[in-house]
């Protein structure tokens, strides 16, 4: 599977060896990591990805993606699916950026691309959540087109659903 490309970003599907290096915190000679990458969230996502690979095989295209800036190729965060679509066509996503990359619209740009990708693959619903005090993450999901879908004592839930995935075209066209 190839990279997903936006105006300013490259969403690179993580391989097993790349995920192992993220977990170890040791880039290979070709990896270009911005200062602060990987974050604890990136390490956690890489571990989940490796666990899925070990249990059921590589989940691509519903795996983990490294967010890279197009201008310099540096990895600045990650996003991805918590697993393949369930029997109802629903997936859950997560994302994060290094602190120096936040507040520039990168997360919303990356999430919009991942939502388009999911929709083009027949996904009918994408879900996410953010802690109550994580207003920035809530804003990212809203900016990407997701809508509030409830809350509990810890988090607010967001989702976007489509009923026309079989005939979907890229809305940017």
Secondary structure as UniProt FT lines:
FT   STRAND          4..5
FT   STRAND          9..13
FT   HELIX           16..24
FT   TURN            29..30
FT   TURN            35..36
FT   HELIX           40..56
FT   TURN            60..61
FT   STRAND          64..69
FT   TURN            70..72
FT   STRAND          75..81
FT   TURN            87..88
FT   STRAND          90..97
FT   HELIX           99..101
FT   TURN            102..103
FT   HELIX           106..120
FT   TURN            121..122
FT   STRAND          125..131
FT   TURN            132..133
FT   HELIX           135..143
FT   TURN            144..145
FT   STRAND          147..151
FT   STRAND          155..161
FT   HELIX           165..167
FT   TURN            171..172
//
